[in-house]
Amino acid sequence: MAQRFALMITPVDADEQRADFSDSFTAVNPTAPALSVGELSTQRGDGVFESIGVVDGHAQEVEPHVQRLAHSAKLCDLPAPNLEQWRQAIALAAAECGPGEAVIKLILSRGVEHGPAPTAWATAAPASDFSAARTDGIRVVTLDRGYDLGAGERAPWLLLGAKTLSYAVNMAALREAHRRGADDAVFVTRDGYVLEAPTASLIIRRGERFITPAPSGGILHGTTQLSVYEYLADQGLTAEYATLTVDDLAGADAAWLVSSIRLAAPITAVDGAPLPVDAAFTAALNAYLLSPR
Ligand code: PLP
């Protein structure tokens, strides 16, 4: 897509039923200011979001994304989103995308300080070119996440399973990975279990088994990981959830970071030690992830 697109959304009640929500959308100039300085999303990162991959104008895995938006909103005590309203906003944004890869972002914020309602908007923009990461792979380092595997269930106020706008820590972890000469990071709990990357889910292959850390461990349930698991099931392959240690990752037969925009990036090294890459399988996986889903 050549141009960016932005749509302000007036959120309506979750149970309001309408065939057409277009009068709750206002297309705005994506390069002009659109938010109030009292916005709690910008002041505190207090809100939730989704990033949806778009391929040739087709928004991928819309349903898992809107469901996760609702799940994140619930964890943050935000008003439940009207899913049909968000589906229609996604359709409008996707129609602006044209050929190639793009990204639609959905944002649901607590709103303006002392304001009556949450603020919501959607944007569409060209996606970065991730073809090198998909084919040549990425080196990862493991980074301490600072809590143990039980923290998510023990302390729900940490919002570990919500896709909140507070990504400063995730971005800091990526910078630390770059400082250590790697491309990306894998978070590790204090008790030694691998979790996820700052913006992606981890999947490893051990023999014929594909394994990802269970979302109960305080991580996001990735829509791409769910989609990959459907693909694996269709191929008759075993895909499961389990707790995984750093040694499980370092000793894997193959491993990937998967996410909505970069798709499947094979891991070529963990903390400087090489990991085997299955180039043919990875190419097939990315071909599937680029097909309409
Ligand atoms: N984990 C984290 C922390 C993320 O930020 C993301 C995506 O941005 C993912 C996992 C992967 O989620 P998805 O596959 O839905 O993009």
Residues whose N, C-alpha, C, O or C-beta is under 5 A from the ligand:
A	BS01	PLP	S51 E196 A197 P198 T199 A200 S201 L220 H221 G222 T223 T224 Q225 V258 S259 S260
